[in-house]
Amino acid sequence: MSSVVVKVNGIEYNLKGRENEVYLKGIAEYIDSKIQELCEKNPKLSYSAATVLAGINVADELFKSDLQCEKLEKECKGLKENYKKLEEEFNVKVKEIETLNEKLKEMENTNSKDLIKEVEDYKSQLDIMEEQYKKTKEQNKTLMSRNKEVNFQLNNYKYKVLDLEKKYMDINFKLAREKSGQNILLNTKKHR
């Protein structure tokens, strides 16, 4: 478990997580940049409000990433199904060609032009199917890679949201303590 000290909006926090220090610092820098960006756009915004808005923005990014991930998973599933179908068709055609090649060898002495043409047609079809198979395989590989990237981003956003929720709770507790310290009625009861 990694532990690292990070600064978010000028305040130091101790972060602990299963990921390495570079990853944890990256999350903190990302959150800090989001908060700073909001504060720069609206200087009247309080730190807690900026933190909440940053959390909402990061949650929005997370939800959009989830939707994108679902879309890619559906595409990937469709490509896998198409890939399996093409692979089955490919295997059937390979068997047909093997059978025809055997027939061709048996009939070589008879000069069967029709059979030779049929074999050539099947070979042509096989070449086309092999090309489709290769393209589908490459598309599947690309989608799997994109799916991994989206899953990685999704995990990043989940950790960011968890961190923002913790910071949000910390700020609320801090604000509650400050408000209770400023309440005159509570202060007079303490002095009695």
N, C-alpha and C positions, 0 to 999 in steps of 0.2 A: 504494500500500500504506500503510495507516494504522499508526501506532505510538502507543501510549498506556501510561502508567504507572497501574496499578490496585493496590488493596490487597485482599488476601484473607486474612482472619483476622490482620490487623495486619502482614502481610508484603507489601512492595511487589514487584510483578512488571512486567516490560516485555512488553506484548503487541503482536504485529504481526499484521496480517491484511488481507484484501482489503476488508473492510467498514469503515464509518466509525467514528470514535472513540466516538460515542454507543452504537453497537451493541456494540462491544468492552467498553465500561464496563458496559453492561447485562448482558452475560454474566458478567463478573467479580462484579458485585453479586448476581446470581442465585446463583452458586456460593457466594459469601461468606455469603449469607443461609441457604443450605442447611446449610453447615458450622456457622454460629452456632446455627441451630435445633437441630442434633444435639448441639452442645456444651451448650446450655442444658438440653436434656432429660436429658442424661447428663453431668454435670460431670466425672466420672472418665474420660471418654473422651479419649484422646490426640488430638493434632492430626492425626497421620497416620491414625489409625483413623477420625476424623470425616471426613477427606478421602476415604478409601476408601468409607465408607458413603454420603457425599454423591454420589460417583461412581456407586455402585451405584443409588442412588435416581434420579439423572438418567438413567442407562442404562435403568432401568425405565420412566421417563416416555417416553424415546425409543422403546422397543419398543412401548409402548402406542400412541404416536402413529403408528408405522409400521403397526400393525394397523388403527387407525382410518382411516389414509390408504388402505390396501388396500381396506377395506370401502367407503369413499366412492368409490374408483375403480371398484369393481364396480358400485355403484349408478349411478354416472355412465354407465358403459358400457351398462348396461341401459336407462337413460333415453334415451341417444343412439339405441340400436337401436329403442326404442319410438317415439322422435321420427321417425326415418327412415321407419318403417313407416307412421305416421300421415300423414307428409308425402306419401308415395307414394299412400296412399289418398285423401288430400285432392286431389292432382293428378288422379287418376283421376276423382273426383267432379266436379271443376271442368270437365274435358273432357266428361263426360257432360252436365253442365248446359249447357255451350256448345252441344253437339249438340242437346239438347232445345230450347234457346232458338231455334236455327235452324229446327227442325221447327215450333215454335210460330209463328214468323213466317210460315212457309209455309202453315200451316193456320189462321191467324187468321180467314180468311173462312169457314171451314167450321164454326166453333163446336164444336170437339172438346173436350168437357168432360173426357173421360178423359185426354187429353194434357195439358190444363191442370192437372188434379189430379196427374198424374205429375211435372210440372215443379215444382209446389209441394212435393210430397213430397221431391224431390231438393234443392230449396232449403232445406227444413227440415233434411234430413240434412247438407247442406253447413254450415249454421249451427252444428249440433251439433259437426261435425268441426272447424270453425274454432275453436270454444271449447276443444275438447280440444287442438288444436294450440297455442293460446296458453298453456294451462295447462302442457303438457309443455315448451314453450319456456321458461317462467318457472322451472319446476322444474330444468331443465337449467342455466339461468343461475345459480340458487341453489347447485346442487351444484358447479358450476365455481368459484364464489367460495369455497365451503367447502374445496374441494380445494386452491385456492391458499393459503388460510390454513394448512391442515394441512401442506402442503409447506414453507411458511415456518417453521412450528414444528419440523418435522422437521429442516430445515437448522440451526436454532438448537440443537437438541439434539445434533446431530452435532458441531457446533463445541464445545459444552459438554463432551461426552465426550472429544474430542481434547484439550481443555485440561486436563481432570481426569487423563487418562492421563499427560500431560506432568508435571503437578504430582506425581502419584503416583510417577513415576520419579525426579523431583528429590528427593522426600522419602526414597525408598529409598536413593538415593546418599548423601544427607546422613546418614541413620541408619547406613549402613555405615561412613562415615568416622568418625562419632562412636563407634561400637562398636570400630572398629580402634584408635582413640585411647585407649579405656578398657581395652583388653586388656593386662594386665601383661606377659605373655610378649612381645608385640610391642614394648612400650615398652622392655623391657630389652635387646632386640636392637638397638634404635635407638641406645641409649646406649653400646654397646660399640664 
